[in-house]
């Protein structure tokens, strides 16, 4: 049984969905305002180069995985890739709220891609938890984070001395 099979369940589901989409639209509007104010750019040229950039820089996280920031880069990349995997699962969740058995094409439980996706999603969920724990428990010292932590601790220490 799905909660959306009943009228109150459907109302609550739709209300939460609309509220979350409205909140997202409100938060993203200022970013779009910056884009609208920017100088126009030719974005439909050099297709091959642009797609290569999407695959290497965005999906591949090439810049953040540079040798200078490898520790932080690995943690960031796994959290980012985990987010992508979970985001696809969110589409299935919301679609399933409206249509029982909803699956994106090629990602149903009976398809090879769907079964592979479930395994990859679960692996990335574990990796994200591991990366967050490594960071939170201080099991890996990352120069970039250590400097920020030192600055924050110094600022907090100075603030507490001036208020007491």
N, C-alpha and C positions, 0 to 999 in steps of 0.2 A: 504494500500500500504506500502510495506517495502522499505526502502532506497536501499536495495541490489537488488531490481528488475531491476534497471538500471545499465548499465555497469560502469559509473562513481561512482555510489554508492557502487557497489561491489568492485571496485578497492580501494576506500577509506577505506571501512570496512576491507578488507583483509590487506591493508597496515598498518592500525592502529593495527590490531590484531598481525601481524608479528612483528611490532615495539615493542609492549608491551611484547610479548613473548621473543624477543631478549633481551630487557632490563632486564627482569626477569632472563633470563639465565646468563647474564653478572653479575648481582648482586649476584646470588646464587652460582656461580662457586667458589668463594673464600671459601664459607662454605663447599662445597664438597671437596675442596682441603684439608681442615683441616681433614675431615673424612677419606680421602684417606691416609693421613699421620699418622693417629692414628693406634695404635696397634690393630690387628684383635681381634674380640670378637665373642664368640659363641652366636649368636642372634636367633638361631632356636631351642633353648631348652626351657623348662618351658613355653609352650604355654599358659596354663591357667593363670599362674601368670602374664605373660606379658600382656595378654588381660585384665585382671583385673586392671592392672596398667594403661593401655590406657583408660579404662572406668572411673576409679576414678581420676587419676591424670591429664589426658589430657582433656577428655570430662567433667568430673565432677569438675575439678579445685579444688580438695581437698586441695592441699598444700596452694594455695593462699587464700582459704576460712578459714584458721586457725584462731582461736580466737584472736591472737595477731594483725592480720591485717584485721579484719572483714570488716571495712568500705571500705578500698581500695580493699579488696578481692571481695566484692559484686560488686563494680563498674567495676573492671577488668573482672570478670566472665560474667557479662551481656554484656559488650562490646565484649568479645571473642565469646560468644554464638551468639550475633547479627551478628558478622562477619561471622560465619559459616552459618547462615541462609541466609545472603545476598550473600555469595559465591555460594551457590547452585542456587540462583536466577540469578547470573551472567552466570552460565552454560546454563540456559534456554535462557538468552538474546543472548549469542553468537550463540548458536544452532539455535535460531529463526532467526538470521541474514542470515543463509544459507538455512534453511528449514522452510517454513511457518507452524506454528502450532507445532513446535518442543517442545517436553516435555520429560523429563527423564521418564523411566518406573516407573509406580505407582505414578507419581507426576503430571499427567495431570489434567486439571481443572474439568474433569468429575469424577475423582476418589476421594474417601474419603480421602486418604492420601494427595492428591493434594490440596483439599479444606482446610484440617487441616494445611498443610504447609503454605498456604497463610495467615491464621490467626496467626499462630505462628511467621512467618516472620514479619508481621506487628507489632505484640506485641513487638518483640525484637527490631525492628527499633525505636519504641517509647521509649523502655527502654534504648537503647543506647543514644538517644538524651537526655533523662532525666538524665542519669549518667554523661554525658559530661557537661550538664548545672549545675548540682549539684557541680561538681568539679570547673568549670570555674567561677561560681557566688560565690563560697566560702560558700555554704550553709552547707557544712559538713567539719569539720576540721579533717584532717587525719594526725596523728603524723608523719608518714613517709614522706608525701608530705611537711608538714610544715617545717621539718628540712631541706629538700632540698631547699625549697623556701628561707629560712633564709640564708642558705649558699650562694645561688645565689645572693640574694639581697646584702649581705655583700661584695661579690666579685665584684659586679657591682659598689657598692658605693666606694670601695677602688680603683678600676680602674679609676673611673671618677675623684677622687681627685688627682691621680698621673698624669693624662693627662692635668689637667687645671693649 
